[in-house]
Amino acid sequence: MTDDRVVVALDVGGTGMKCAVVRPDGVVVRAERHPTDAARGPAAVVGTILDVAEGLADKARADGLTPIAVGIAVPGVVDEARGVAVWSANVGFRDVPVRDLAVARLGLPTALGHDVRVGGLAEARLGAGRGSGHVLFVAIGTGIASAHVVDGTAAVGAHGAAGEIGHILVRPDGPRCGCGRRGCLEAIASAAAIGRRYAELAGPSADAAVTAAEVAERAATGEPLAGQVWQEAIDALADGLASGQALFDVATIVLGGGLAQAGDGLLTPLRAAMRERMTFHREPHLVAAALGDEAGCLGAALLALDAVGVRDHQEKR
Ligand SMILES: [Zn+2]
C-alpha cells in the first residue's frame, strides 16, 4: 500500500523556526527554516507560524501528498491538553490558543507541544534512546530542561511544567538562578552559567566572553581554571541527574542541547561522577543525543501523528 500521508511540523524557538513535512515513518520530505523575529510581538509570531504551516501543507499537496495533521512545538509553559502556549520568556507568548488558531486556519487536527518534551520524544523513539522503554532526555543549553519518556510518551505534568530538572537545588548557597532561587542546577551547569563562572574566576583582566564549549576545550588541554569550572559543572550535573535517576529509574539518559556537543569531554567525566553517586540505584546508559537540532521538529511531527492515531511504524522501520 502506498502511503501519501504526511504531517506538517514546526519547532518554534526564540530566534528561528525549524519546519518540515514528515512521513509517518519519520522521514523528512521537506525542510525549511524561518526566522522567529520575536521582537515583533507574539501576535506577529503566531501569524508567521500559521503562514509557514499553511505554506508547507500547500507544498505537500502540490507534491501529491496528503497532510493529515499539524504538530507545533514551542518553548516555555505549554498546556498540551488545551493546546495553549501559556507562557514563554523568549517568544513572549501569554495564553495563546495556538492549537485552535491552527485548526481554524488549516482545517487539520493540530497538536501543540513543549520544545524539550517533543525533543525527548524524538530522541526516545527515533534517536539515541531508541529501544529503551524509559528515557530521560536532558537538554543543556542556555538553560537546562528535561523530558521523561516512557514507552514513547513524554510526561506533561498536571500544569504543563514537568521536567524542570534545571531547577533542582544542587548547591544551597550557590549562585542565583533565573527563577529567583539560589543554587539551582541551571545556575551552575547550563552553558550560560559555565561561561559566566569562567569569566568571574578569570577576573576582569581576562579576555572577554568565553563560551562553555571553549571552557570544555581549554579543560581538555589542561588549563587549570577551565578544568576547575568544567569539573564544578560536571559535579552539579551528576547531582542533578542522580536525583533524576532516583525519581525515574530510566534505562537511558540522553544529553542534548549545545553542551552535549562536547561529546566525550562531557560524557566520560559525567559517567564517572554519576557512578560515584549511585548507591542502590541502577546506573543509566549516558549517551549524547543523535538527532541534533532537528529533534524538536521531528518530535512535533510525532506529536501530530499521535494526535491522529498513526503510530508504531517508526519503531518497526
Ligand atoms: Zn531555578
Residues whose N, C-alpha, C, O or C-beta is under 5 A from the ligand:
A	BS01	ZN	G166 H167 C177 C179 C184
